[in-house]
């Protein structure tokens, strides 16, 4: 009798546990809504069940307060920093952002709100708000260039991130490169990393090459092997494009609509930045709280001279036609642009293509260097009059959550699986992201020194005479910057 009672008791306990466990049919009928693990591959679950950095941050409950993020993105249809208002839409990046934000909201009792100002008006609006003493925004995500973070960073509008609590700026979810290169005298007013990823997934410079044209022209060189062996240099590029330019319609002009190119690029200072940084040139160095800009060393002059012979100005109605027409239509061996080009411009390209880092100067150069186009969005700053405790805590939590939840949808799915067409290109994407580069002169263009380099390369103006015209202005701009950093 006792045994029968025991068996009945055990059955009741088992039935109770079965009733309490989630039913699979219910979990699969959520109107298409994905769980955190659907997008992150159990990252969200791991965050809850294993000891993680959230334990170090500690428990917080903001009791339903709103955390307002200003999305000051110039091109939100290209560089996505906020999920669509409808929430999930099936796009990996959008859905990962949505789930990351929902995770933070539920974990910390906060309501994340985005205010989007498209174009160049976002950071000026933030500055106006701060100077008016308003507490409108808790965080801004923006480009650095284009009257954006570079401009307001010297106007006492943003918090010094190195002084803020909770922010672990040397952790892997923040950019080590920005922390080291753009910090001056212990001050850093913006950063990038896993909190929003367009800055690193889309903006570093890269080289794309047309595999079909290589086959058609009998070019047997394996460029991937050269990259992995450290032998992908500017001399190799120069040799491969030599005598390839052809004025197809014989109108005396090289236009992306009609002609054939060995190498096609946009004619601007971003292109010169891609190449010069790739060749190992530092636009500025910082030592002992001083900034040095010297682009006239013999080594740098040799590199500028080399690029003058390689980079030729091309004509186009729209600067994106270098990718959308000349390269995409199979009329260029190589194109140089941002890493976003395969994602945005080449997804439906008929010819097969590959991805390479910017070439090195020579085989002795230690590594490849991938200059970042800082017009791209994804960099963050904290307004000076924000609630420092709340902004710092939630910014750090969102950055760490991005590290766990955004990297796979951005890098593995969107950037590699959808943009790269071979395993070698996927490996090279890692190299490009790992060697991303910015410095203070890239951001602040002291004395318009970058423009003088562009004019020398694309307009064949003598560089030394061009540089001498701006040398005094370079130092004046540096002095103003240092003064502004001291006042901030």
ZANUTOR-606032 format. One line per 10 residues: number of its first residue (from 1); their letters; for each residue x, y, z of C-alpha. Coordinates in nm, 2 decimals. Each point is the difference from the previous one (the first is absolute). Example, Ala and Ser with C-alpha at 12.3 -4.5 7.8 and 13.67 -1.06 7.14 Angstrom:
REM residues 2
1	AS	1.23,-0.45,0.78 | 0.14,0.34,-0.07
END
This chain:
REM residues 488
1	XXXXXXXXXX	0.00,0.00,0.00 | 0.28,0.23,0.09 | 0.17,-0.07,-0.34 | -0.32,0.09,-0.19 | -0.03,0.33,0.19 | 0.36,0.07,-0.08 | -0.05,-0.06,-0.37 | -0.31,0.22,-0.01 | 0.19,0.28,0.18 | 0.29,-0.03,-0.26
11	XXXXXXXXXX	-0.25,0.02,-0.28 | -0.16,0.32,0.14 | 0.35,0.16,0.04 | 0.09,-0.08,-0.36 | -0.33,0.13,-0.13 | 0.05,0.32,0.20 | 0.35,0.05,-0.16 | -0.15,-0.07,-0.35 | -0.27,0.27,0.06 | 0.26,0.25,0.10
21	XXXXXXXXXX	0.23,-0.05,-0.30 | -0.05,0.22,-0.31 | -0.20,-0.17,-0.27 | 0.18,-0.01,-0.34 | -0.32,0.08,-0.19 | -0.05,0.31,0.21 | 0.37,0.11,-0.04 | -0.03,-0.04,-0.38 | -0.32,0.21,-0.03 | 0.13,0.35,0.08
31	XXXXXXXXXX	-0.10,0.17,-0.32 | 0.35,-0.06,-0.15 | 0.18,0.18,0.28 | 0.35,-0.14,0.05 | 0.15,-0.07,0.34 | 0.34,0.13,0.10 | 0.15,-0.35,-0.07 | -0.15,0.00,-0.35 | 0.22,0.29,-0.09 | 0.30,-0.04,0.22
41	XXXXXXXXXX	0.06,-0.37,0.02 | -0.07,-0.03,0.37 | 0.20,0.32,0.09 | -0.29,0.14,0.19 | -0.06,-0.33,0.18 | 0.37,-0.02,0.09 | -0.02,0.35,0.14 | -0.27,-0.11,0.24 | 0.12,-0.34,0.10 | 0.38,0.04,0.02
51	XXXXXXXXXX	0.21,0.25,0.19 | 0.06,0.28,-0.23 | 0.09,0.37,-0.02 | -0.36,0.09,0.10 | 0.09,-0.14,0.35 | 0.29,0.25,0.01 | -0.23,0.29,-0.10 | -0.24,-0.10,0.27 | -0.38,0.01,0.02 | -0.19,0.32,-0.08
61	XXXXXXXXXX	-0.36,0.09,-0.04 | -0.08,0.33,-0.17 | -0.37,-0.04,0.08 | -0.12,0.07,-0.35 | 0.21,0.31,-0.07 | 0.06,0.09,-0.36 | 0.35,-0.03,-0.15 | 0.00,0.23,-0.31 | 0.25,-0.06,-0.28 | 0.05,0.26,-0.27
71	XXXXXXXXXX	0.06,-0.19,-0.32 | 0.18,0.27,-0.20 | 0.07,-0.22,-0.30 | 0.05,0.16,-0.34 | -0.12,-0.31,-0.19 | -0.22,-0.21,0.22 | -0.12,-0.21,-0.29 | 0.36,-0.12,-0.04 | 0.15,0.01,0.35 | -0.26,-0.14,0.24
81	XXXXXXXXXX	0.03,0.11,0.36 | -0.36,-0.03,0.12 | -0.26,-0.28,-0.06 | -0.30,0.09,-0.21 | -0.30,0.13,0.20 | -0.19,-0.33,-0.08 | 0.27,-0.19,0.19 | 0.11,-0.32,-0.18 | 0.00,-0.01,-0.38 | 0.22,-0.31,-0.09
91	XXXXXXXXXX	0.31,0.20,-0.07 | 0.29,-0.14,0.22 | 0.14,0.34,0.11 | -0.34,0.16,0.07 | -0.12,-0.30,0.20 | 0.32,-0.03,0.20 | -0.02,0.37,0.09 | -0.37,-0.05,0.10 | 0.08,-0.31,0.22 | 0.30,0.17,0.15
101	XXXXXXXXXX	-0.20,0.30,0.10 | -0.29,-0.21,0.13 | 0.24,-0.21,0.21 | 0.15,0.32,0.16 | -0.35,0.15,0.06 | -0.12,-0.31,0.18 | 0.32,-0.06,0.19 | 0.03,0.35,0.13 | -0.36,0.13,0.00 | 0.07,0.28,-0.25
111	XXXXXXXXXX	-0.18,0.12,-0.32 | 0.24,0.05,-0.29 | -0.12,0.28,-0.24 | 0.16,0.12,-0.32 | -0.03,0.34,-0.15 | 0.14,0.00,-0.35 | 0.12,0.31,-0.18 | 0.11,-0.08,-0.35 | 0.28,0.18,-0.17 | 0.25,0.25,0.15
121	XXXXXXXXXX	-0.24,0.16,0.25 | 0.02,-0.26,0.28 | 0.31,0.11,0.19 | -0.08,0.38,-0.04 | -0.34,-0.08,0.15 | 0.18,-0.18,0.29 | 0.23,0.30,0.05 | -0.30,0.24,0.01 | -0.18,-0.22,0.25 | 0.31,-0.02,0.23
131	XXXXXXXXXX	0.07,0.37,-0.02 | -0.37,0.07,0.08 | 0.03,-0.21,0.32 | -0.24,-0.26,-0.12 | 0.03,-0.36,0.09 | -0.15,-0.14,-0.32 | 0.25,-0.27,-0.10 | 0.19,-0.26,0.20 | 0.22,-0.13,-0.28 | 0.08,0.10,-0.36
141	XXXXXXXXXX	0.10,-0.24,-0.28 | 0.15,0.18,-0.30 | 0.27,0.03,-0.26 | 0.32,0.16,0.12 | 0.05,0.22,-0.31 | -0.25,0.23,-0.18 | -0.07,0.27,0.27 | -0.06,-0.28,0.24 | 0.19,-0.14,0.30 | 0.33,0.15,-0.12
151	XXXXXXXXXX	-0.16,0.35,0.02 | -0.18,-0.02,0.33 | 0.28,-0.19,0.17 | 0.20,0.33,0.04 | -0.30,0.21,0.12 | -0.06,-0.13,0.35 | -0.31,-0.19,-0.11 | 0.10,-0.36,0.07 | 0.12,-0.19,0.31 | 0.36,-0.12,0.03
161	XXXXXXXXXX	-0.06,-0.37,-0.03 | 0.32,-0.08,0.19 | -0.14,0.17,0.31 | -0.34,-0.18,0.00 | -0.09,-0.28,0.23 | -0.07,-0.35,-0.13 | 0.15,0.05,-0.34 | 0.28,-0.26,-0.05 | 0.15,0.16,-0.31 | 0.29,-0.25,-0.02
171	XXXXXXXXXX	-0.24,-0.30,-0.02 | -0.05,-0.19,-0.33 | -0.35,0.15,-0.06 | 0.16,0.35,-0.04 | 0.25,0.10,-0.27 | 0.36,-0.03,0.13 | 0.11,0.20,-0.31 | -0.22,0.30,0.08 | 0.09,-0.02,0.37 | 0.37,0.02,-0.09
181	XXXXXXXXXX	0.00,0.22,-0.31 | -0.27,0.26,0.07 | 0.05,0.05,0.37 | 0.20,0.32,0.08 | 0.12,0.11,0.34 | -0.22,-0.25,0.17 | -0.31,0.11,-0.18 | -0.22,-0.19,-0.24 | -0.34,0.13,-0.10 | -0.12,-0.27,-0.24
191	XXXXXXXXXX	0.06,-0.37,-0.06 | -0.12,-0.29,-0.21 | -0.03,-0.37,0.04 | -0.27,-0.26,0.04 | -0.27,0.23,0.13 | -0.07,0.10,-0.36 | 0.20,-0.16,-0.28 | -0.02,0.19,-0.33 | 0.32,0.18,0.08 | 0.20,-0.33,-0.02
201	XXXXXXXXXX	-0.22,-0.22,-0.21 | -0.04,0.25,-0.29 | 0.26,0.28,0.02 | 0.36,-0.14,-0.03 | 0.16,0.02,-0.34 | 0.02,-0.31,-0.22 | 0.09,-0.11,-0.35 | -0.24,-0.21,-0.22 | 0.13,-0.18,-0.31 | -0.19,-0.15,-0.29
211	XXXXXXXXXX	0.08,-0.37,-0.02 | -0.16,-0.05,-0.34 | 0.22,0.28,-0.15 | 0.30,-0.16,0.16 | -0.08,-0.32,-0.18 | -0.08,0.17,-0.33 | 0.33,0.19,0.00 | 0.20,-0.31,0.10 | 0.11,0.14,0.34 | 0.09,-0.31,0.20
221	XXXXXXXXXX	0.13,0.17,0.31 | -0.17,-0.12,0.32 | -0.06,0.32,0.18 | -0.13,-0.18,0.31 | 0.33,-0.18,0.04 | 0.18,0.33,-0.03 | -0.21,0.15,0.28 | 0.04,-0.29,0.24 | 0.38,-0.01,-0.07 | 0.03,0.37,0.06
231	XXXXXXXXXX	0.09,0.07,-0.36 | -0.30,0.20,-0.12 | 0.18,0.33,-0.07 | -0.05,0.32,-0.20 | 0.26,-0.12,-0.25 | -0.21,-0.31,-0.07 | -0.31,0.22,-0.05 | 0.19,0.24,-0.23 | 0.13,-0.29,-0.21 | -0.35,-0.15,-0.04
241	XXXXXXXXXX	-0.17,0.32,-0.11 | 0.28,0.12,-0.23 | -0.13,0.11,-0.34 | -0.35,-0.14,0.08 | -0.18,0.33,-0.03 | -0.18,0.03,-0.33 | -0.19,0.30,-0.14 | -0.26,-0.22,-0.16 | -0.21,0.27,-0.17 | 0.32,0.20,-0.09
251	XXXXXXXXXX	-0.14,0.33,0.13 | 0.32,0.09,0.18 | -0.16,-0.05,0.34 | 0.00,-0.28,0.25 | -0.36,-0.03,0.11 | -0.16,-0.27,0.21 | -0.30,-0.03,-0.23 | 0.20,-0.11,-0.30 | 0.37,-0.08,0.05 | 0.21,-0.29,0.13
261	XXXXXXXXXX	0.22,0.04,0.31 | 0.28,-0.19,0.16 | -0.09,0.17,0.32 | -0.30,0.22,0.06 | -0.05,0.22,0.31 | -0.18,0.30,0.12 | 0.21,0.32,-0.03 | 0.00,0.13,0.36 | 0.21,0.02,0.32 | -0.16,-0.32,0.14
271	XXXXXXXXXX	0.16,-0.20,-0.29 | 0.34,0.16,0.06 | -0.05,-0.09,0.37 | -0.08,-0.37,-0.09 | 0.32,-0.02,-0.20 | 0.25,0.20,0.21 | -0.11,-0.16,0.33 | 0.02,-0.34,-0.17 | 0.36,0.08,-0.10 | 0.08,0.06,0.37
281	XXXXXXXXXX	-0.02,0.38,0.02 | -0.12,0.15,0.33 | -0.18,0.34,-0.07 | 0.08,0.10,0.36 | 0.19,-0.13,0.30 | -0.05,0.09,0.37 | 0.28,0.01,0.26 | 0.03,0.18,0.33 | -0.33,0.18,-0.05 | 0.12,0.15,-0.33
291	XXXXXXXXXX	-0.13,-0.08,-0.35 | 0.24,-0.03,-0.29 | -0.11,0.01,-0.37 | 0.28,-0.05,-0.25 | -0.08,-0.12,-0.34 | 0.33,0.10,-0.16 | 0.24,-0.27,0.12 | 0.18,-0.17,-0.29 | -0.19,-0.32,0.06 | -0.34,0.17,-0.02
301	XXXXXXXXXX	0.10,0.21,-0.30 | 0.10,-0.33,-0.18 | -0.35,-0.14,0.08 | -0.18,0.31,-0.12 | 0.21,-0.01,-0.32 | -0.09,-0.36,-0.06 | -0.37,0.06,0.05 | 0.01,0.30,-0.24 | 0.11,-0.25,-0.27 | -0.27,-0.25,0.09
311	XXXXXXXXXX	-0.31,0.20,0.09 | -0.16,0.18,-0.30 | -0.30,0.23,0.03 | -0.31,-0.14,-0.16 | -0.32,0.17,-0.11 | -0.34,-0.10,0.14 | -0.34,0.16,0.05 | -0.05,-0.18,0.34 | 0.30,-0.10,0.20 | -0.16,-0.34,0.07
321	XXXXXXXXXX	0.01,-0.07,-0.38 | 0.36,-0.12,0.04 | -0.15,-0.31,0.17 | -0.35,-0.01,-0.15 | 0.11,0.04,-0.36 | 0.37,-0.04,-0.09 | 0.08,-0.29,0.24 | -0.34,-0.16,0.02 | -0.04,0.00,-0.38 | 0.33,-0.18,-0.04
331	XXXXXXXXXX	0.21,0.30,-0.12 | 0.26,0.01,0.27 | 0.25,-0.25,0.14 | 0.00,0.17,0.34 | -0.21,0.24,0.20 | 0.09,0.16,0.33 | -0.27,0.11,0.25 | -0.14,-0.09,0.34 | -0.07,-0.35,0.12 | -0.37,0.08,-0.04
341	XXXXXXXXXX	0.03,-0.01,-0.38 | -0.05,-0.38,-0.03 | -0.30,0.03,0.23 | -0.17,0.30,-0.17 | 0.12,0.01,-0.36 | 0.12,-0.35,-0.11 | -0.25,-0.24,0.14 | -0.15,-0.06,-0.34 | 0.32,0.05,-0.21 | 0.01,-0.26,-0.28
351	XXXXXXXXXX	0.38,-0.04,0.00 | 0.16,-0.17,0.29 | 0.22,0.22,0.22 | 0.23,-0.03,0.30 | 0.09,0.23,0.29 | 0.35,0.11,0.10 | 0.15,0.23,0.26 | 0.17,0.32,-0.11 | 0.35,-0.09,-0.13 | 0.31,0.05,0.21
361	XXXXXXXXXX	0.30,0.21,-0.10 | 0.23,-0.30,0.00 | 0.04,-0.35,0.15 | 0.19,0.14,0.29 | -0.30,0.20,0.12 | -0.13,-0.16,0.32 | -0.37,-0.02,-0.09 | -0.27,0.11,-0.22 | -0.18,0.32,0.10 | -0.36,0.08,-0.06
371	XXXXXXXXXX	-0.08,0.37,0.01 | -0.36,0.06,0.12 | -0.23,0.24,-0.19 | -0.12,0.19,0.31 | -0.30,0.14,-0.19 | -0.16,-0.33,0.09 | -0.23,-0.02,0.30 | 0.03,-0.22,0.31 | 0.22,0.21,0.23 | -0.14,0.11,0.33
381	XXXXXXXXXX	0.02,0.29,0.24 | -0.17,0.10,0.33 | -0.15,0.35,0.03 | 0.16,0.21,0.27 | -0.33,0.06,0.18 | -0.12,-0.36,0.00 | -0.06,-0.19,0.32 | 0.36,-0.14,0.02 | -0.08,-0.30,0.21 | -0.29,-0.11,-0.22
391	XXXXXXXXXX	0.17,0.07,-0.33 | 0.33,-0.16,0.09 | -0.16,-0.31,0.15 | -0.24,-0.06,-0.29 | 0.26,0.09,-0.27 | 0.24,-0.26,0.15 | -0.28,-0.26,0.03 | -0.11,0.06,-0.36 | 0.36,-0.02,-0.13 | 0.05,-0.34,0.18
401	XXXXXXXXXX	-0.33,-0.13,-0.12 | 0.10,0.11,-0.35 | 0.32,-0.20,0.04 | -0.21,-0.31,0.08 | -0.30,0.06,-0.22 | 0.10,0.22,-0.31 | 0.33,-0.14,-0.12 | -0.14,-0.32,-0.15 | -0.29,0.17,-0.20 | 0.23,0.28,-0.11
411	XXXXXXXXXX	0.32,-0.17,-0.08 | -0.08,-0.37,-0.06 | -0.34,0.04,-0.17 | -0.02,0.34,-0.17 | 0.36,0.08,-0.07 | 0.15,-0.35,-0.07 | -0.28,-0.23,-0.11 | -0.19,0.26,-0.21 | 0.29,0.22,-0.13 | 0.30,-0.23,-0.03
421	XXXXXXXXXX	-0.01,-0.27,-0.28 | 0.28,-0.22,0.12 | 0.17,-0.12,0.32 | 0.32,0.20,-0.07 | -0.20,0.33,-0.01 | -0.16,-0.09,0.33 | 0.35,-0.04,0.16 | 0.11,0.32,-0.16 | -0.31,0.19,0.15 | 0.14,-0.10,0.34
431	XXXXXXXXXX	0.34,0.15,-0.09 | -0.16,0.32,-0.12 | -0.21,0.05,0.32 | 0.29,-0.10,0.22 | 0.23,0.26,-0.16 | -0.24,0.30,0.00 | 0.17,0.33,0.03 | -0.07,0.37,0.09 | 0.21,0.27,0.15 | -0.06,0.36,0.12
441	XXXXXXXXXX	0.10,0.16,-0.34 | -0.24,-0.23,-0.18 | -0.28,0.13,0.22 | 0.10,0.37,0.02 | 0.20,0.05,-0.32 | 0.23,0.26,0.15 | 0.07,0.27,-0.25 | -0.18,-0.19,-0.27 | 0.31,-0.21,-0.03 | -0.19,-0.30,-0.13
451	XXXXXXXXXX	-0.14,0.22,-0.28 | 0.36,0.10,-0.10 | 0.08,-0.37,-0.04 | -0.31,-0.06,-0.21 | 0.08,0.29,-0.22 | 0.35,-0.13,-0.06 | -0.12,-0.34,-0.09 | -0.31,0.07,-0.21 | 0.08,0.35,-0.13 | 0.38,-0.05,-0.05
461	XXXXXXXXXX	0.08,0.32,0.20 | 0.35,-0.01,0.14 | -0.05,-0.13,0.36 | 0.29,0.18,0.17 | -0.12,0.34,-0.12 | -0.36,-0.10,0.08 | 0.10,-0.11,0.35 | 0.21,0.32,0.07 | -0.31,0.21,-0.06 | -0.18,-0.18,0.29
471	XXXXXXXXXX	0.28,-0.08,0.23 | -0.05,0.30,0.22 | -0.38,-0.06,0.01 | 0.07,-0.36,0.11 | 0.17,0.11,0.31 | -0.26,0.27,0.08 | -0.28,-0.26,-0.03 | 0.20,-0.24,0.23 | 0.04,0.28,0.26 | -0.37,0.08,-0.02
481	XXXXXXXX	-0.09,-0.36,0.05 | 0.23,-0.04,0.30 | -0.15,0.31,0.15 | -0.35,-0.13,-0.05 | 0.09,-0.33,0.16 | 0.15,0.18,0.30 | -0.32,0.21,0.04 | -0.24,-0.30,-0.04
END
